[in-house]
Amino acid sequence: MTTRDDAAGAPDAATWRRSQLDGLLTFAEASLGADGGARWLDDKGAPDPREPVHTWITARMAHMYSLGSLLGVPGADEHADLALEGLRTYLADPADGGWFASRGPGDAVDDTKSAYAHAFVVLAASSGTVAGRPGARELLDEALRVLDQEFWEADQQMLCDEWDRAWTRCVRYRGANANMHGVEAMLAAHSATGDPLWLERATAVADRVVAGAAEREWRVVEHFDASWNPEPELNAERPNDQFKPYGSTPGHGFEWARLLLQLDAASDSSGSGASAGIPGPRLDAARHLFDRALDDGWDPVEGGFVYTVNWHGRPIEQRRFHWVAAEAIGAAEVLAKVTGEERYARLAQEWWAYAQAHLVDVEHGSWHHELDVHNRPSGAVWDGKPDIYHAGQALLLADVPVTGSLAESVEAVTSR
């Protein structure tokens, strides 16, 4: 991996980041049960018996351990295979196809079929395929079949959000969040398979969402009805919902900015994007999204990023969630690579310092998932530490080239 000494710890920032990544992978090992499902971990890294086994968490673990496998992290092969097996068996619906939202505690099953969870299955299987994990390609083929047949709305060129178990009733709600992770998943599928269909669909989704953000001063519209009409006031009474909060989410602005640059990189490598050395067509949009998220989200007094803002940019939910900072860092790192501009590298350095000071849990491991407005550990919305995906990806993005997917980027470095 490349070495850069200007952020996240002296004297060797890349060594610190790799140590952090290894620590995250070690912390998360306790999540994987014998069935392959990934348990929700508490603050100290023990499985929380109150929480079910979620498909989205299990898929994220499979993705991260597949990246660890590519990096040669000891034990990552086995943990990637275990999580992928959990997706193939424990969390899969053997009768109607697709994946349950969760299983447990006990015999409980949430048989909702959501685009959000299915996108992460595609991501996990794609990364597993690039890493050469057994059975990953077969899992990817099935996950893409379900994504195509059940979630893709050809007339809208977007993913619908949620079905019942038997695929007979689709909710009216449509959301940008599931589609954002759909873009990430389809880019990963394109990297893993070379099939241009998934790049075309990722492009269609991203360009539509970004066009909507441009009409609202670059704040991403999150909620829509069944005809994809914006519903900007949806969930006004739930400003801190984990997945569908009211208002605009600066963290998603950062995340979309990064994905646009990865989309340009994937398009360029396919011969349909910008020529080498010439900025991609979505760079300006990525800059706008980044700047809006920064202006809306960063608290210049206390430090840290707020979770949500209203449509005038005023903070609503001011707790700091680790994933928002991780996505801000990732976007800054990628913009620094694509543009070569010191501004983005400097911001990444500042935000790495913030993460070190406030988010990294040096006592128990992993990153605090939630801080209060004074940057003290909290758990009002996110209880425990279920997720290493956002932090792990930020740690990797700093030291790999920009491609369509992280698995492709990591492979490019490790195969040299």
Rosetta blueprint (number, residue, H / E / L):
1 M L
2 T L
3 T L
4 R L
5 D L
6 D L
7 A L
8 A L
9 G L
10 A L
11 P L
12 D L
13 A H
14 A H
15 T H
16 W H
17 R H
18 R H
19 S H
20 Q H
21 L H
22 D H
23 G H
24 L H
25 L H
26 T H
27 F H
28 A H
29 E H
30 A H
31 S H
32 L E
33 G L
34 A L
35 D L
36 G L
37 G L
38 A E
39 R L
40 W L
41 L E
42 D L
43 D L
44 K L
45 G L
46 A L
47 P E
48 D L
49 P L
50 R L
51 E L
52 P L
53 V E
54 H E
55 T H
56 W H
57 I H
58 T H
59 A H
60 R H
61 M H
62 A H
63 H H
64 M H
65 Y H
66 S H
67 L H
68 G H
69 S H
70 L H
71 L H
72 G L
73 V L
74 P L
75 G L
76 A H
77 D H
78 E H
79 H H
80 A H
81 D H
82 L H
83 A H
84 L H
85 E H
86 G H
87 L H
88 R H
89 T L
90 Y L
91 L L
92 A E
93 D L
94 P L
95 A L
96 D L
97 G L
98 G L
99 W E
100 F L
101 A L
102 S E
103 R E
104 G L
105 P L
106 G L
107 D L
108 A L
109 V E
110 D E
111 D L
112 T L
113 K E
114 S E
115 A H
116 Y H
117 A H
118 H H
119 A H
120 F H
121 V H
122 V H
123 L H
124 A H
125 A H
126 S H
127 S H
128 G H
129 T H
130 V H
131 A L
132 G L
133 R L
134 P L
135 G L
136 A H
137 R H
138 E H
139 L H
140 L H
141 D H
142 E H
143 A H
144 L H
145 R H
146 V H
147 L H
148 D H
149 Q H
150 E H
151 F H
152 W E
153 E E
154 A L
155 D L
156 Q L
157 Q L
158 M E
159 L E
160 C L
161 D L
162 E E
163 W E
164 D L
165 R L
166 A L
167 W L
168 T L
169 R L
170 C E
171 V L
172 R L
173 Y L
174 R E
175 G E
176 A H
177 N H
178 A H
179 N H
180 M H
181 H H
182 G H
183 V H
184 E H
185 A H
186 M H
187 L H
188 A H
189 A H
190 H H
191 S H
192 A H
193 T H
194 G L
195 D L
196 P H
197 L H
198 W H
199 L H
200 E H
201 R H
202 A H
203 T H
204 A H
205 V H
206 A H
207 D H
208 R H
209 V H
210 V H
211 A H
212 G H
213 A H
214 A H
215 E L
216 R L
217 E L
218 W L
219 R L
220 V L
221 V L
222 E L
223 H E
224 F E
225 D L
226 A L
227 S L
228 W L
229 N L
230 P E
231 E L
232 P L
233 E L
234 L L
235 N L
236 A L
237 E L
238 R L
239 P L
240 N L
241 D L
242 Q L
243 F L
244 K L
245 P L
246 Y L
247 G L
248 S E
249 T L
250 P H
251 G H
252 H H
253 G H
254 F H
255 E H
256 W H
257 A H
258 R H
259 L H
260 L H
261 L H
262 Q H
263 L H
264 D H
265 A H
266 A H
267 S H
268 D H
269 S H
270 S L
271 G L
272 S L
273 G L
274 A L
275 S L
276 A L
277 G L
278 I L
279 P L
280 G L
281 P L
282 R L
283 L H
284 D H
285 A H
286 A H
287 R H
288 H H
289 L H
290 F H
291 D H
292 R H
293 A H
294 L H
295 D H
296 D H
297 G H
298 W E
299 D L
300 P L
301 V L
302 E L
303 G L
304 G L
305 F E
306 V L
307 Y L
308 T L
309 V E
310 N L
311 W L
312 H L
313 G L
314 R L
315 P E
316 I L
317 E L
318 Q L
319 R L
320 R E
321 F E
322 H H
323 W H
324 V H
325 A H
326 A H
327 E H
328 A H
329 I H
330 G H
331 A H
332 A H
333 E H
334 V H
335 L H
336 A H
337 K H
338 V H
339 T H
340 G L
341 E L
342 E H
343 R H
344 Y H
345 A H
346 R H
347 L H
348 A H
349 Q H
350 E H
351 W H
352 W H
353 A H
354 Y H
355 A H
356 Q H
357 A H
358 H H
359 L H
360 V E
361 D L
362 V L
363 E L
364 H L
365 G L
366 S L
367 W E
368 H L
369 H L
370 E E
371 L E
372 D L
373 V L
374 H L
375 N L
376 R L
377 P E
378 S L
379 G L
380 A L
381 V L
382 W L
383 D L
384 G L
385 K L
386 P L
387 D L
388 I L
389 Y H
390 H H
391 A H
392 G H
393 Q H
394 A H
395 L H
396 L H
397 L H
398 A L
399 D L
400 V L
401 P L
402 V L
403 T L
404 G L
405 S L
406 L H
407 A H
408 E H
409 S H
410 V H
411 E H
412 A H
413 V H
414 T H
415 S L
416 R L
